């Protein structure tokens, strides 16, 4: 897909918002140093900022074209030539964050949502990788574990990566880039292959948290979900989705972690090692 991208006029619910309307929106959904997410009118959600990667929008278009997974429509992807800010203009979907309503859901509703998530994720797994471990378009992986800085600092550990041993090497090199982890990197070099060695690349959302699942409950048997935040999606080892989802459970303050085990294939050993790596690398 060529950038900038603008959806055909006949597919738009109304005229696209201007950058001025976006910047001046008071409907702020997320406000971080790197980016903001705002609502503009009844039809649009816009994610924008200097560190926004337009590849996220391209991934969402790809997912909608190749699967039945519900993700917001993408209406525009572009960069402002003056400010350098990048904009992802997408469909505004009515619903409630699963994070907000999970504690109040009945068991039957949790079962229905879990079943839908499992079905969609299984469909995602059917899409073969173009070149082992990479993001859509055979581009580098965007999980922050591979990030080593901008410009000359960037070591290019994010691929595309041809094999799981090479992916393990990338993680070890990330450890070597940190003064306080150089000694432990040798330990990881000896033992990571014993744990991470037989996991094929599968298309992965990469951040399956409740805050990234939008829910509309019409009845016990009529529940719609939408997957948000495809920022780190790509083809990762088959354990990656589970390990990331369990990591996001934090202190396991409720039963969400038990349901993760129902809609994703569990990889508890791999999660434990990933947890150790995250504690060290962050």
Phi, psi and omega in degrees: 000133178276145176247146000291158179241135174225127179295154179302140185304323183290347179266354183277141177287336175193181180298140178299143177291150176279164177299328178294316178297322179295310183297330184265002180297135176265358180269073186270120181263324178219134177224102178239167180301321185276335184195168173230155171234123183228156170265142176230104182069198185276347191245345192233141166242136182233128174252123185209160179156174182289334183253014175289137177257116181296346178299333177300316178294321177298321178297318181295322176296316179300314181299317180293327181284328189256350182218177172261008180301131180280111174228153181300145172297142175259127182255335179197145175223118182200166177238134177287124185290342181267307184274338184082357180289145178252146186231132171243109179260123185226173181293137173269117184252132178287134179167180181235139177300134178300330178298323183285328187253351185308313183299335183265356183285146174279163182303318182297326179287320176297321178297317181295317180294315179300318180296319179294315179301315181299316181297316181292318180295322176298322177294320179301322184292344182282348183275117184289154179280141176290323179207080177052242189260113184194174173263178182302137183086015181057043181254172181299153174292148185246008174295135184298347179297337181264356186283131180231018175115176179261163173058228185292340179286335184292120182271358179067036181280351189274000172089202010303149186243130190278336185207163178294322174302322177293323177295318176299319179298323179297319179294319179296319178295327175297320177296319181294339179285350179253125183305317186282354180248002185297323178292318181287338180302326179294323176297312179299322181298324180284325193251337179304319180298337179287336182255317183252092184211351185218047184240108181292157176288131176228147179293127194229135175294312173097350180205059183281077173253160180298329181294343181259015177235118179265137188234141171230112183259115178262324175197178181303326184253005180230086181234128178253142177230154175226134179269128179251170171057080179261026188303320185253011185298151178166187178268109180242169174303150188301341179276346193298315182301314181294314182299317179293319181295320179288322176304322182288350178287347177061242183269009179054055186280353175214200187269006184304318181301326178294324180285329174303320178296343182268329182257355173233146174295124182289139173227070187297322180294316180295321177300317182298319178291320177297320178300316178298316180298318181296318178299322181286316188281337178266000000 
